[in-house]
Amino acid sequence: MDSDVLILPGRCIGKLCLDDAKSMVRAKLGSPAFNKALFSPSEVGMWSVSESRKVDHIFITYFKGRVADIHITSDLFKTKDGISTLSKFNDVRAAYPSGEEVPYAIFESAHNRVDWIVKEQGITFSIAKDTEGPIIRIAIHKIGKAKAVGYSDREDWYWYPNKQQ
């Protein structure tokens, strides 16, 4: 599989890796379309990647200027066993059976989602609404930890970009 589109849980998505310096990410992706400081010393950046068929997003959280986790919505990236945002939840659960299902909604009116968090491998899959919905993003994070904290004034604006609800 082409390393430019390979998801390595707990390590890298394509050429973006955990612990990369913020300056390295900007050298690879350019300036983010959106950048927001979180509670010190954390921040988040968002890049939009336009394909002829749709717009996908990359979200990176930084801690002390280094990549803490990477979130993608693109179906171009895949794990070694072929899991991508086009996969079904049952495929994810079969490939990562030690994951934990965590329902998530900040407000009753918010877009509900289910996170399948696999801490010991450093990967999280977010599924829209319930386990029957589409995979809306894949995040990698440090092994043994869950993804970084949520980071939005309007909680779900970044989880559902250009996806049908």
Beta strands, then each sheet from edge to edge (+ up, - down):
strand 1: 6-8
strand 2: 12-13
strand 3: 16-17
strand 4: 34-37
strand 5: 42-50
strand 6: 55-63
strand 7: 66-72
strand 8: 78-79
strand 9: 100-104
strand 10: 113-118
strand 11: 123-128
strand 12: 135-141
sheet 1: 3+ 2- 1+ 8+
sheet 2: 4+ 5- 6+ 7- 12+ 11- 10+ 9-
end
